[in-house]
């Protein structure tokens, strides 16, 4: 009898829960504020950056964390959306931008403590379509516009499902955001307006754009199938550089006179002439290289999806593995004010003391 009563109670509870779930109104992640979580620092994170003496990290479900004590303690920021976030950029100690899935672009004016939404995928397609229709009216003989109008129409039809994968700002006004299928936007007014630059990249196949990186005064975009683009500031477009690798690049790093691009299966290429010529670099790992950084002493670091930490003391010509007590997947890294390496990935955030 007790068993029967217990089963009946469970069935009634389950029915009530189902009814409540069915009655609860659906709320788009673009309108649902990120929920506070005591486990946020142990949950997946996608990117981390320095903001003066502060660290700011972003990840899934709209989580944005900031630390003012070199990663010892973290606080969760106020974020108006729960879309997964993939990248963050702060050109100054106050102004920052974060981008992610569903075409979301967020902006902070207070060093990452609070955020507001500048753009999302529900209006992105409409803006792209309106822009290229206006271009077609101004220059009806230009053969580029019909294809780009069709791309805008596709974005409108498919809705808010196109992720931005990276964002970079030169200063508080000028920045870029990149994403899947050659998604490329530019702003000159701090994100109040975003201008499509789809026709300004040498990417006729519409390959995914995976990252933005400023190295030695030049701006690069990495992508699929060996795609590497470099900003031609005079021509206001991204031109393609030839590389000897046909796999996906996940990022670029370097220092004056040295450019590294890295990607799948441990592949790293090195150039000392701005990407005109390349030499392969042996990393000793076969896992994807997902992040790169430079420390205050000019040493170059590479990090892998499997948690490898690689250090170069010869300007990226060779790398050695740094010993660790435990490895966890790494998606991004930054150096804190105490010169520790702050690593974020699928298991949250951790720090690694370096010499």
Residue pairs with C-beta under 8 A, 6 or more apart in sequence:
28 160
29 62
29 81
29 82
29 83
29 102
30 81
30 82
30 83
30 102
30 104
30 117
30 120
30 121
30 122
30 160
31 81
32 81
32 82
33 62
33 78
33 79
33 80
33 81
33 82
34 61
34 62
34 63
34 64
34 76
34 77
34 78
34 79
34 80
34 81
34 82
35 61
35 82
36 76
37 43
37 61
37 63
37 76
40 59
40 63
40 65
40 74
40 76
40 348
41 65
41 74
41 348
41 349
42 347
42 348
43 59
43 60
43 61
43 63
43 348
44 59
44 60
44 345
44 346
44 347
44 348
45 57
45 58
45 59
45 63
45 65
45 331
45 332
45 344
45 345
45 348
45 349
46 58
46 59
46 60
46 84
46 85
46 86
46 87
46 331
46 332
46 344
47 57
47 58
47 59
47 85
47 86
47 87
47 88
47 331
47 332
47 344
48 55
48 56
48 57
48 58
48 88
48 332
48 333
48 334
48 342
48 343
48 344
48 349
49 55
49 56
49 57
49 88
49 89
49 90
49 334
50 90
50 334
50 335
50 336
51 66
51 90
51 93
51 96
51 111
51 112
52 93
52 111
53 68
53 337
54 66
54 67
54 68
54 93
54 111
54 112
55 66
55 67
55 70
55 71
55 334
55 336
55 342
56 64
56 65
56 66
56 77
56 88
56 90
56 96
56 111
56 112
57 64
57 65
57 66
57 74
57 88
57 332
57 344
57 349
58 64
58 65
58 85
58 86
58 87
58 88
58 98
58 100
59 65
59 84
59 85
59 344
60 84
60 85
61 82
61 84
62 79
62 81
62 82
62 83
62 84
62 85
62 100
63 76
63 79
63 85
64 76
64 77
64 79
64 85
64 88
64 98
64 112
64 115
65 74
65 75
65 76
65 77
65 349
66 74
66 75
66 77
66 111
66 112
66 113
67 73
67 74
67 75
70 336
70 337
70 338
70 340
70 342
70 351
71 336
71 340
71 342
71 349
71 351
74 349
75 113
77 108
77 112
77 113
77 114
77 115
78 113
78 114
78 115
79 106
79 115
80 106
80 115
80 116
80 117
81 102
81 104
81 106
81 117
81 120
83 100
83 101
83 102
83 104
83 120
84 100
84 101
84 163
85 98
85 99
85 100
85 101
85 104
85 106
86 99
86 100
86 101
86 163
86 164
86 165
86 166
87 98
87 99
87 100
87 164
87 165
87 166
87 167
87 211
88 96
88 97
88 98
88 99
88 112
88 167
89 96
89 97
89 98
89 167
89 168
89 169
89 175
90 96
90 97
90 111
90 112
90 169
91 169
91 170
91 171
91 172
91 175
92 171
92 172
93 111
94 108
94 109
94 110
94 111
95 107
95 108
95 109
95 169
95 172
95 190
96 107
96 108
96 111
96 112
97 105
97 106
97 107
97 108
97 118
97 167
97 169
97 175
97 177
97 191
98 105
98 106
98 108
98 115
98 167
99 105
99 106
99 164
99 165
99 166
99 167
99 177
99 179
100 163
100 164
101 161
101 163
101 164
102 120
102 121
102 160
102 161
102 162
102 163
103 119
103 120
103 121
103 122
103 124
103 160
103 161
103 162
103 163
103 164
103 179
104 117
104 119
104 120
104 121
104 164
105 117
105 118
105 119
105 120
105 164
105 167
105 177
105 191
105 194
106 115
106 116
106 117
106 118
107 115
107 116
107 117
107 118
107 190
107 191
108 114
108 115
108 116
118 191
118 192
118 194
119 127
119 191
119 194
120 160
121 159
121 160
121 161
121 162
122 159
122 160
124 155
124 160
124 162
125 152
125 153
125 154
125 155
125 156
125 157
125 158
125 159
126 152
126 156
127 194
127 196
128 148
128 151
128 152
128 155
128 196
128 198
129 149
129 152
129 153
129 155
129 156
130 152
131 152
131 195
131 196
132 145
132 148
132 149
132 151
132 152
132 196
133 149
133 152
135 142
135 145
135 148
136 142
136 145
136 146
136 149
139 145
144 199
148 196
148 198
148 199
151 198
155 162
162 179
162 180
162 181
162 183
163 179
163 180
164 177
164 178
164 179
164 183
165 178
165 179
165 180
165 208
165 209
165 210
165 211
166 177
166 178
166 179
166 209
166 210
166 211
166 212
167 175
167 176
167 177
167 178
167 212
168 175
168 176
168 212
168 213
168 214
168 219
169 175
169 176
170 214
170 219
172 190
173 187
173 188
173 189
173 190
174 186
174 187
174 188
175 186
175 187
175 190
175 191
176 184
176 185
176 186
176 187
176 197
176 212
176 219
177 183
177 184
177 185
177 194
178 184
178 185
178 209
178 210
178 211
178 212
178 221
179 208
179 209
180 208
180 209
181 206
181 207
181 208
182 198
182 201
182 203
182 206
182 207
182 208
182 209
183 198
183 209
184 196
184 197
184 198
184 200
184 201
184 209
184 221
184 238
185 194
185 195
185 196
185 197
186 194
186 195
186 197
187 193
187 194
187 195
188 195
197 237
197 238
200 236
200 237
200 238
201 209
201 221
201 229
201 237
201 238
202 229
202 237
202 238
202 239
202 240
203 209
203 223
203 227
203 229
203 238
203 240
205 225
207 223
207 224
207 225
207 227
208 223
208 224
208 248
209 221
209 222
209 223
209 227
209 229
210 222
210 223
210 224
210 248
210 249
210 250
210 251
211 221
211 222
211 249
211 250
211 251
211 252
212 219
212 220
212 221
213 219
213 220
213 222
213 251
213 252
213 253
214 220
215 252
215 253
215 254
215 255
215 259
216 254
216 255
216 256
216 257
216 258
216 259
216 274
218 230
218 231
218 259
218 274
219 230
219 231
220 228
220 229
220 230
220 231
220 252
220 259
220 261
220 275
221 227
221 228
221 229
221 230
221 231
221 238
222 228
222 229
222 249
222 250
222 251
222 252
222 261
222 263
223 229
223 248
223 249
224 248
225 246
225 247
225 248
226 243
226 244
226 245
226 246
226 247
226 249
227 240
227 249
228 240
228 241
228 243
228 249
228 252
228 261
228 275
229 238
229 239
229 240
229 241
230 238
230 239
230 241
230 274
230 275
231 237
231 238
232 238
232 239
241 275
241 276
243 249
243 261
243 269
243 275
243 278
244 269
244 278
244 280
245 263
245 267
245 269
245 280
247 263
247 264
247 265
247 267
248 263
248 264
249 261
249 262
249 263
250 262
250 263
250 264
250 288
250 289
250 290
250 291
251 261
251 262
251 263
251 289
251 290
251 291
251 292
252 259
252 260
252 261
252 262
252 292
253 260
253 262
253 292
253 293
253 294
253 300
253 302
254 260
254 292
254 294
254 300
254 316
255 294
255 298
255 300
255 315
257 272
257 315
258 270
258 271
258 272
258 300
258 315
258 316
259 270
259 271
259 272
259 274
259 275
260 268
260 269
260 270
260 271
260 281
260 292
260 300
260 302
260 316
261 268
261 269
262 268
262 269
262 289
262 290
262 292
262 302
263 288
263 289
264 288
265 286
265 287
265 288
266 283
266 284
266 285
266 286
266 287
266 288
266 289
266 304
267 280
267 289
268 280
268 281
268 283
268 289
268 302
268 316
268 319
269 278
269 279
269 280
269 281
270 278
270 279
270 280
270 281
270 316
270 317
271 277
271 278
271 279
281 316
281 317
281 318
281 319
282 318
282 319
283 289
283 302
283 310
283 319
284 310
284 319
284 320
284 321
285 304
285 306
285 308
285 310
285 321
287 304
287 305
287 306
287 308
288 304
288 305
289 302
289 303
289 304
289 305
289 310
290 303
290 304
290 305
290 330
290 331
290 332
291 302
291 303
291 330
291 331
291 332
291 333
292 300
292 301
292 302
292 303
293 300
293 301
293 303
293 333
293 334
293 335
293 341
294 300
294 301
295 301
295 335
295 339
295 354
296 335
296 339
299 311
299 312
299 313
300 311
300 312
300 315
300 316
300 319
301 309
301 310
301 311
301 312
301 333
301 341
302 308
302 310
302 312
302 319
303 309
303 310
303 330
303 332
303 333
303 343
304 310
304 330
305 329
305 330
305 331
306 327
306 329
307 324
307 326
307 327
307 328
307 329
307 330
307 345
308 321
308 327
308 330
309 321
309 322
309 324
309 330
309 341
309 343
309 352
310 319
310 320
310 321
310 322
311 319
311 320
311 321
311 322
311 354
312 318
312 319
312 320
322 352
322 354
324 352
328 343
328 345
328 346
328 347
328 350
329 345
329 346
329 347
330 343
330 344
330 345
331 344
331 345
331 346
332 343
332 344
332 345
333 341
333 342
333 343
333 344
334 341
334 342
335 341
335 342
336 342
336 351
339 354
340 351
340 352
340 353
340 354
341 351
341 352
341 353
341 354
342 349
342 350
342 351
343 349
343 350
343 351
343 352
